[in-house]
Amino acid sequence: MCLGAALLGPALLSGRAFAEPSEAASENIEGRVVAFELGDLVVDIASDRGATAGAVLELWRPLTLKHPVTGQMVSDRFLIGRLRLTQVRGALSLAHADGKLLEPAQPGDIVVLHRAGSAPKTPLVVAKPAPNAAEPETKPSEPSAASASSTSATPAEANKPNAAPNASVEPAAPLDTDAAEVSALFDHLRGAAVATRVLAFEGYVKRHPRGKYAAVLYEEAAQLRRLLALESGNAAGTATELKNFQPPREGRTHTPLGIALEVTNSPVGAVVHSRNSGEVAYHTTPMKRVGEGYFSAQIEAERLSAPKLEYFIEGVDAEGKSMPLVGSATEPESVPISDVPTPKPPAHYPASITLSTDYADWNNLKGNDVVWQTEGSVGMRFQDVGLRAARMGFGVYRGIGGSLAELDQEKLAGRRVGLTYGYLEGEFGLSYFTSIIGRAVIGLEDEGVNGGAQALLRIGNDRDTNLMIGGEVLGGIGVRGITELQLATFPRVPILFRTEVTNQPAGVSSSTISTSSGLVPKTVATDQGEVGARAIAQVGYRFLPDLVVAVRGSYQGRTISHAGPGFGGAVSYQW
């Protein structure tokens, strides 16, 4: 593309010859001149198609004629000059003539943008200018013999020492993508204004912050900005000067940063260029006019990050020229930025209170092998991992029992047992999914002080469906193994299934014998109770978000003929 542009320039400047219409490679972009607007040409090649400010377009005039001999319609197009993009928007761009046009541009003319790395398939042929004014000009349709011979020369002839100066040249080695794009950028910027070059170089850095040429182009843009500053500072008597500016002392993350200043000979506008640590390119924020000579802007909260923000401020005059006001791209001002802790709501640890009761008959409602246990507790939940919950409570355990031989064969009265106790319970979360529950029990029975303990492993979080496995021992009462499944499938209807294997209530032999009851002597069972199994199902209903009422039913037995039903209920409230 660079070779084609170099050959095209002299032809357009001299006005002595046309270039042959070139068929662009697949990367070339074609558009149209759509209108005239205040002396500018409006074209439909814009940023949505890859165009940038300063890019050079070929301008072609389409022509359709009816052949006078054959009567057929013949269409072609002719190169009449070049355009340079001055403002590029999303869908349309403004352009000026780049050099002299052979014909005035008009709506419907074709414009062609050669993208980086693309070139015309057929090189542009330029007629040799006449040596003096007396010589006739070479016409575009009749190329000179020298040009024709140079075009048809073979590569071998072109490499001879005496080859003609305009002989074809072997193509250069292909460039990589970055080099091709930078080469195209330089080609488009030939003859461009300094401000246009600055914007083009900074635009490249923003698009390719890690490109191999980004640092060089950024430094070049910074130096050109300094040149603009010197030019604007030398303006006769009308230069804009900073009158009042208080730089911000500090900034905070997640908080917009306000900047304001006062200037003399108020410019048309002002902009703040800012970047965070580690960024190469600046981000531009327009400033608002808040009075004659006063401008202010807010840098967005998301643009602020620790440890600092670098910035400089420029003014823009009516001709679009920039002028330095505060700092520069190479020597920016800086503001320390500190992290602001994100506010968190105060920790809330839900507390709960629970009351439950359970009655179980082990021997067909005969009243000689029964248990009634009531418990109440209050607790607080903290976190999923670590100390998950702590609870304290009380319990009343009353039962009658004995061995199967004493109760069923010898028909002895069951031995009464009981324990009134208090307990402390803690749950420790090993992970969100697993925890361990431990309980220490101490209480009073007829023979004095006694105690016990309970340990459970919970698989699953207590707020979701979970399974608990463990066991319990109560002094003077007996032991039991526990498996409990808590279902949270239905949020308003919590469901519980529990199984127990136990020798309670009379799981321990007694050393005392009661021989009478009132005036009638009777013999009481003294042997330890037999092992039996229980199956419990409990269904609750959540009347309020924090209030649950549940009922339970059970069936338990030690043999097929020594069994019976049970029932119970529970109420819990959380706040």
Secondary structure, DSSP 8 states (H G I E B T S, - for coil): -HHHHHHHHHHHHH-S---------TT-EEEEEEEEETTEEEES--GGGT--TT-EEEEEEEEEEE-TTT--EEEEEEEEEEEEEEEE-SS-EEEEESS--SS---TT-EEEE--TT---SS--------SSTTS----TTS--HHHHHHHH--HHHHTSTT--TTS---------HHHHHHHHHHHHTTT--HHHHHHHHHHHHHH-TTSTTHHHHHHHHHHHHHHHHHHHHTSTTT--EEEEE-----EETTS-EEEEEEEES--SEEEEEEEETT--S-EEEE-EEEETTEEEEEE-GGG--SSEEEEEEEEE-TTS-EEEEE--SSS-EEEEEE------------EEEEEEEEEEESSTT-SSSEEEEEEEEEEEE--SSEEEEEEEEEEEEEEEE--HIIIIIS--B-EEEEEEEEEEEEEEESSSSEEEEEEEEEEEETTEEEEEEEEEEEES-TTSSEEEEEEEEETTTEEEEEEEEEE-SSTTS-EEEEEEEE--SS-S--S----EETTEE--B--S----EEEEEEEEEEEEETTEEEEEEEEEEESSSSSEEEEEEEEEEEE-
